[in-house]
Amino acid sequence: MSAIDLSFDIIGDGSNNLVILHGLLGMGRNWAGIARALDKDHRVLIVDLRNHGASPWSDEMTYEAMAADVAQLINNHCDGKADIIGHSMGGKTAMTLALTEPRLVGRTAIVDIAPALYNHDYESHLEAMANLDVSVLSRRSEAETGLLEVLDDLFLVRFLIRNLKSDPNGHGLKWSVNLDALARHMDDILDFPIFNSGQAFEGRALFLAGGKSDYIQPYHQAEIERLFPQAQIEVIANASHWAHVDRPKEVLGVLESFLRNRR
């Protein structure tokens, strides 16, 4: 397993390193607003995970591989230590890193995901994206129209088309996500590695659950506390799986309080 150099942007010049990891089919810049709100006290790295955004593509897409990428980034660009915020797939990556390389992680905040197997269906999203011939399109609005015919969810479609960019060879648009690799590794993405209690992360951990989401349920609490004994679980009322989009002020308030408390 070879780690790859991830693409990232830095926001702020505070004394505390903070790495933010996006979810499936997202990118670092989706978190730019939260990062700017935290930049007074933090040097925030908003990261594109492998096979996403401007980061390199790879045939491997496991949490162990993604955590190794982030470990390399922290060693190379954060003096070997950082706090981490991770949403969804990025949250599972953050958890894997904390459980395998705890020396690299100060505190970790996990947004609407648990260390568990999920059965959510993303295949229709990937299939709709792959079946849309974006090479003949010149504007995202055209892709929006095409995807809406299949997915019928305007919020979702507008989220997905943020992954479109101009083809450097002049052939319309192209996806900045590796749809083939994501489809092949969807079972890995929905699952979570097995860790024993001896590998538990003893640092501070925050789990933020969307009140309208089903990703963190009461039955997840025992496993969260087994692997993260200092975990605190907070619910963001009236928020979906994208809690930071639905209720940014509330999410930011909880994150600021968590990151400000050095105990």
SULCOR-V225672 format. One record per residue. D_CENTER is the distance of its C-alpha to the mean C-alpha in Angstrom with 2 decimals. Layout:
D_CENTER
D_CENTER
This chain:
20.67
20.28
17.46
16.79
16.64
13.36
13.83
13.05
14.90
16.48
17.27
20.02
22.31
22.32
23.28
20.10
17.24
13.78
10.58
7.42
4.07
2.36
2.96
6.35
8.75
7.01
7.69
8.12
11.15
9.79
9.49
12.93
14.89
13.40
13.71
17.27
18.15
17.36
19.00
22.44
21.76
18.83
18.18
14.57
12.70
10.02
8.80
8.64
7.74
10.95
12.28
10.32
11.85
14.53
13.60
16.13
16.27
17.14
18.73
16.88
13.47
13.53
11.52
14.50
14.28
10.67
11.61
14.81
13.35
11.69
15.02
16.95
15.26
16.03
19.48
20.23
18.96
18.70
21.97
20.47
18.83
15.89
14.30
10.55
8.25
4.98
4.09
5.33
4.85
2.78
5.69
7.95
7.63
8.50
11.16
12.51
12.99
14.67
16.84
17.88
18.17
18.75
20.83
17.92
16.12
17.83
16.04
12.66
11.28
9.24
8.61
10.26
9.97
12.79
13.85
15.50
16.28
15.62
17.86
16.09
17.31
15.20
18.12
19.80
17.00
17.05
20.83
21.38
19.50
21.39
24.67
24.65
26.69
24.92
27.35
30.03
28.09
28.23
26.24
23.00
25.28
26.92
23.72
22.99
26.47
26.13
22.89
24.29
27.21
25.06
22.14
23.98
21.01
21.00
17.73
15.91
18.00
17.45
13.67
14.31
17.02
15.03
14.38
18.15
20.09
23.76
25.06
26.64
29.56
30.37
29.55
27.88
24.09
21.58
18.02
15.63
13.64
15.48
16.37
18.82
16.64
14.00
17.06
18.72
15.97
14.93
16.78
14.85
11.42
13.05
14.76
14.22
16.53
19.73
20.48
23.82
24.54
25.82
22.35
21.15
19.29
21.96
20.13
19.08
16.06
15.04
13.67
13.36
14.40
15.07
18.84
18.99
16.20
17.16
14.02
15.54
19.27
22.20
22.65
19.30
20.68
22.91
20.35
18.01
21.15
22.38
19.49
18.81
22.37
21.71
18.98
19.51
18.24
18.32
18.44
17.80
20.73
20.67
16.90
15.14
11.73
10.67
12.48
11.60
13.23
16.06
17.04
15.79
18.92
18.71
15.11
16.13
19.33
17.92
15.51
18.52
20.78
18.65
18.16
21.81
23.21
23.80
25.49
